[in-house]
Amino acid sequence: MLLEPCTIEKFTIDYLLIRESEETIMGAEIEFEPRNQYIVINGNKTYLDAYYINEAGLSSDKLYHKIFTPQFGFWVQPEDVSRLLNVLRHRQEIKLRNRSLIHERERIDAETPFEYDEIDSDIYKCFIVLKSGMCDAIGTWKQFYKVEKAIQEICIKNGGRYFKNESKNAKFAIIFNTYGRVYTVVSSLKDKCFKVTSFEAVLEHFRLSHLFSIEKISKQVIEANEFRRKSVRSDS
């Protein structure tokens, strides 16, 4: 494992190739900030993809070492080669580590069961989380906003409050997005001391299924779970 750089690393790159546009910047002043995945080129910050690092040998004039990443080509003076490679390899390590963590999380979500909390009087202090993923197979945003308004009215009527966003004063988190019905999401919310349930469970509990189809969203949840399991199996 490479030591994490704790200071800004600065280089003057005699020739910097932007591979997508084939633009060459001469005398580029570049900086690598510590603890992130960005590169600053002549004052402009952009994401650096260090998925691979290719040491391509000497330039035609034998003055520079050529180093390529998916986005850039660096013509580097010999005295800077080792330092630049160390910076790039550190970012590559972070990139690969993050990919590994993402795959592991996907595997856990595909294989680990979870349980929602039983709906009780705490439901009158609630918020909806992951308000995204609307599609024709589920419904429309117009329908969703009607449900949201109805939930708000029911909460107020019962001495509670519907929160538009996550709040420490809420008791229940209601998951909407069909791809968010997974162990890591549910456990994360429970770790914050929220009780957790699904959007369709609340529709049924509050008798609001006339505003939004429970059958449609339940079918989409099943399809999302099957897609996740197939994806994990194909990556194995």
N, C-alpha and C positions, 0 to 999 in steps of 0.2 A: 504493500500500500504506500502511495506517495504521500509525503508530508504536505499538508495543506498550506499554500502560500498565505502569509499573513500581511503582506504589503502589496501595494500596486506594483506590478511589473511593467516596465516601459521599454519599448524598442523603437528604433528607427529602421524601417524596412525599406531597402533601396528600391525594390520592386514588389508591389503587392497586387496580385491578380484577383479580380472579382470574377469568379468562374462563370456565374450565370450570364453576365453581360459581356464577359471577356474584356472588361475595362482594366487597364493597368494604372495604378497610382504610384508615382515615383516619389521616393523620400517620404513614405507614409509614417506618421507618428502614431503608434498604436499603444494602447494600455490594456492590461488585463487586471480587472479589479478582483480582490480576494473574495472568496466565498460566493461567487455567482458564475453564471454561464455566459457572460457578455464580453464583447470586445469593443473598445472605443477606438475608432479610426478617424484621425484628424478631428476629434471632438464629437463625432457621431457614434452613438452607441447602437449596437445591433447584437442579436443572439448569435452565439458561436456554436455550430454543430461540429463536435469533435468525435463523431461516431467512428471515423477512421482517420489515421494519420499516416501519410505516405512519404517516406524519405526518398526523394527521387534523384539523389546524387547531385553532382556539381552542375552549375550553369555552363553554357557553351564557352564562356570566357574564363572558366575555372576560378572565378572570384567568389562565387556564392554557392551556398547549399540550398537546394530546392526542397521545400516541405509543403505538402498538399493536405488540405482537409476538404470535406465535401463542398464548402463554399469558397475557400480561399487558396491561393498559392503564395507562399512566402519565399522570397529570395533573401537569404540570411547570411550575414557575414560570419566567418568561421568562429569568431569569439562569442557569438550569441547563440550558436546552434544548441548547445547543451541546455542553456537556460530556457530557450523557447520550447524545446521539446518537453522539458519538465512541466512547464505551464500547460501545454496542450495535453499531455498525458494525464495530468491531474483532472482536467475537464473531461477527458475521455472516460476516466474512471468514474466520475460523478454520473456521466450520461449512462454508462452501462449499469451502474448500481441502481439508478432510478428505474431503468427498464426492468431490471430483475425484481425490484420491489413492486412495480406495477403488475408484472406477471404473477407474482406470489399473491398479491391482493386479489387478483381475478380468480386465481385457483381457490383461495379461501372462500370467496363469495359464491363460487359455483358449488362448493362441496360442503359448506357449513350451514346447518339449519339454524333458524332463530325463531323466536316467538314474539308476537306483539303483546302489549299489555291489555288486560281487560279494561274496557271503557267503563269509567265510573264518573262520579260528580266532578272530578278534576278536569274533565273534557271541556268544561265551560271556561277554562283558561287555556287557550290553545293557539297554535299557529300552524300554518302549512309550510312545509319545507320542500325544497327541490321543485319549485313552481316552474317547470319547464317540460319539454317533451310532448307538447300537445300535437296531435295529428288527427287526420280524418277518421282513423280507426277507433279513436277514443271519443272525440267530441270537438267542441269549439271553445275558444276563449270566452265568447259571449255566455255560453252555458256555465263555464267555470266561475265567472264573475257573479253570476246570479247565485250560485252555490255559496260563494264566499260571503256575499251580502246576507244570505239566509243564515249562515253559521254565525255571523256577527250578531244578528238580531236575536238568535236563540241564546247565545252566550250572555248578552246583556239582560235578557228576560230572566235568566237564572242567576243573576248576580255576579256574572263573570265578565270576561273580556276576550275578544278575538284580537290577536296581535298580527299585524301585517307582516312582521318579520320576527326572527328568533328573538326571544326576550327571556331574561333570567326570571321574570315574574310569571312566565307561562308554566303550565304543568304538563301539557300534552303536546307532542310533536306529531303532525299528521303528514305522512309521506305521500306526495302526489306522483312524481315521476315514476313510470313503470319500471325503468332500469335502476331505480334507486332502492328497490325492495330487496336489499342484500344485508348480509351479516355485518359488514364493516360499517355501513351507514347506520343501521339500527343500534349496534353496540356503541358507536360514537355518540349518538344522541342520548343513550341511556347513561353513558359515562358522565354526561352533563346534568344528570339527575332529571331528565325528562322521561315521562312515560311515552310510549311510541305506539302508533296505530296507523292504519292505511286510510287513504282518502275514501275508498269505497265502504270501509267499515263505518266511517262517520256518516256517510250518506245513508246507510241503512239505519244506524242508530238514531239519527235525526229525522228519518223518514223524508229524505230529500232525493230519492232515486227518480222521482218524476222530473227532476232538473238535470240529471246527468246519469247516463246508463252504467249501472254496476256491471252488467254482463259484458259490455264492450271493454271496459278497463280491466276487468278480471281476465279476459281472454288475452289482452295485450301483455299482462304481467306473465302469464304462462309462456307466451311466445318469447318474451325477453329472457326468461330463465332458461328456456331451451337453447336459445341462441348463445347464451353465456356458457352453458355446459359444452356445446359443440365447439366453441372457440377454444376453450381450455383443452379439450381432448385433441384438437388439431395442432396445438402448440406443444403437446407432450412428446 
